[in-house]
Amino acid sequence: YEGTEIHILGLFVEKDDPDFLKALERFQAIRDERNQEMLERFEKAGIHLTKDMLTGSNPQTVITRAHVARALVRSGYASSMEQAFKKYLTYGGAYCPPKKAPDPLTVTETLRANGAFVSLAHPFQYKLGDERLGHLAESMKSWGMEGIEVYHSSHNSLETKKLLELSQKLELFPTGGSDFHGSNKPGIAIGVGRGNLRIPLSRLENIEKGRKKPPVFSRNPDCASNQIRV
């Protein structure tokens, strides 16, 4: 979005939809091309990494920078994941070309055509500022987005409050996630994030029941995040 990578969530996806699977194949091909270019750049610099080293025992792995970082550490090119990211995996750096990702409109329309619920993930991580974030959320709602991630491990209390107000203004469902990524993000579990963040199953169930209707906001404590209850 305007040069900034953003993440979009799709919930209740019809995973066997042929058109959706074709779209995923196109998106995967874009990622595979970038990963191959990364491997070629490393090889030219004398750093030998192979696709098998990145995927381990699962050839269907969707390779991310974290997989590359782990391989760099295992091969002795970096002492830690943190060093691997800083030294080798900065976006646009010598070894990490920018992603050629599909634009937000394409992703949103692809998910909506599938019947999925669309939500904008961890909005404040993009550092767009309140005004640009508002414009993005308004645009995505006009394309069919139904939710925005209000509750997240990276959000402080002020950010959570602002996102809750934005979700109310645009009549979007407030979604939540701990951003669990396994050992890449220690201290975070599925549905249980940093601080006192808790994402109850009822949040997901309410979205599923209430889809196609404007969300109803109350002050009932069915979800807690950084002292904000909804």
N, C-alpha and C positions, 0 to 999 in steps of 0.2 A: 504494500500500500504506500504509494508515493515514495518508493525506495526503501521502505522498512519492512522486514519480514514479520508477518503476523501469523498466528496459529488459530485455526478454526476447528471447533469441535462438531462432530456429527453423532448424535445419539439416536438409538432405535433404528439403526441402518438395516435395510433389507439386503443382507449380505450375498444373496444369490441372484440379485438383479443383474441380468446380462449387460445392460447399458452401463450400470455402475461399475461392474468388474472391468469393462473395457476402459472406462475413464481411469480407474486405478492403475491399469497397465500402462496407460499413457503417462500418468504421473510418475510411476515407478521407473519408466524408461528415462525420464528427465533426470531422476536421482542417480540412476545407474551410470549415465553418461558423465555426470559430475564426479562420481566416485572413481570411475576409470581414469579421468583426468588427474585426480588427486594422486592415484597410485603411480601414474606416469611421471608426475612432477617429483614425487618422492624418489623414484628409481633414478631419475636424472641427477638427483643430489646424492646418490649413493646410499639411499635408505631403502632397503628391500622389504616391501610389504606385499602380500598377495591377498586376493579376495578370500581364499580359504582361511588365511590367518584372521581375517575380520569376521567371518561368519561362524567359525568354530564348527560345531557338529550339526548346525542347522543351515542348510543351503538356501532356505526361504527367508533368512534374516533380512530385514530392511536395515541396511547399513547406515549408521549415523556417525557423527563426529566422535561420539563416545566409543564406538567400536574401534575406530582408528586410534583413539587415544590409548585404549587398553592394549592394542597391538604394539604401539610405540613403547609403552612401559615394559611389556613382556619381552620385547626385543632389545631392551637396554638403551633405547634412544631418548628416553625421558625417565626421570626418577619417580614421577608421580603423574596422576591424571591431570592435576592442576598445571604442572609444568608442560605437559604435552599440549594442552589447550593453548597456553600462553605462547609457547615457542613455535608450534607448528600449525595450529588449527584456528587462528583468527580469520574470520570471514574476510575474503579479499586479499589475504596474505599470500606469501610465496607458494604455499602448498595447498591452500584452501580457496578455490575459486568461488565467487558468489553463486548462490543457488539460482537456477532458472525455473523458479517456482511458478505455478499457475496463479493468476491474479485472484483477489477475493471474490469478484463477481462470478468467475468461472467455478470456483470451489463451492460457493453458496448455491449456485444454480444446479450444480451436479448433485449436491446433497438433497436439495429440495425436490429435484426430479425423482430421486430415489424414495422420497417420503420421509427422509430423516429430519430430525430436529436439529437446528443449527444454532450454535452459540459461539460468541467470540471469547477466546481463552485469555486468561490473565492480562487484561487490557493495559495495565500500567507498566508492564514490562517493556512496552514499545516506546515509552518516553515521548509520546506524541503531544503531550500537554492536554489540558481539559478541552479546549476548543476543537482541536483536530480530532481527538478521540470522539467527541460528540458528533462531529461530521461523519466519521467512519461508522459509528453505530447507527446513525440515521440512514446512511446509504445502505448498510447491510440489512437493516430492517426492511427497507423498500424492496430489496431483492428476495426477501423471504426469511431472514433470520428471526428467530423467536426468543432467543435468550442471550444473556451476557454473564460471564463468570464473575460474580460478585465476591464469592468466598474462595480464597486461594492462599497457599502457604506464603507467598511473597507479598501479600497485601498487608499494609498496616491499617490501623483503625480508621484513619482519615480516608484512605483510599477505598476501603470497604464501604464507608458511609457515602462517599461520592458515587460509587458504582451502584449502590442501592437506590440512591436518588435518581440516577440516570435510568435505571431499569424501570422505576416507577413512572418517570416522565415519558418514556417511549413505550410503556406497557410491554416490557420484555420480561420473561421469566428469569429470576436470579438463580443462576446455576452455581455449583461449587465443586471444587476438586482439590485434593491435597497435592497434586502434581507428583504422584509416586512414580519413580523411575528406577526402582530397585536400588542396587548398591551405588548407583551414580549419585543418588541424593540421600545420604544417610540421615536418619532422624525423621523421615517421612514414610508413613505406611499408607496403604489403601484406605482412603476415607478419613485418615487422621494426619493432619499436617502439623506445622510448627506452631508453637504457642498453645493456645487452647482451641485451635481449629478442629471442628468436628463436622463431618458432612453426613447427616443421617439418611438412611434409605428413603425416608418419607419425602425428602426433597425431590428425588427422582420419581417417586410414585406420583407426587402431586403434579409434576410436569406432564407425565404420561396421561394422567386423567384429565388435566386441564388444557391440553393442546387445542388449538383453534379458538380458544377463548382468551380474552385479556386476563393476565394473571391478577389474582386478588391478593392484596397486601394486608398484613395484620401485624400486630406486635406479639404474636404468640411465639414462645421460645422453642421452636422446632429445629432451629439451626443456630449454631454459635460460631463466631469467628472474630477473634481480636476484640472481644467485648461487645460486638454488635449482634443483636438477636433479632430474628424475624419470624 
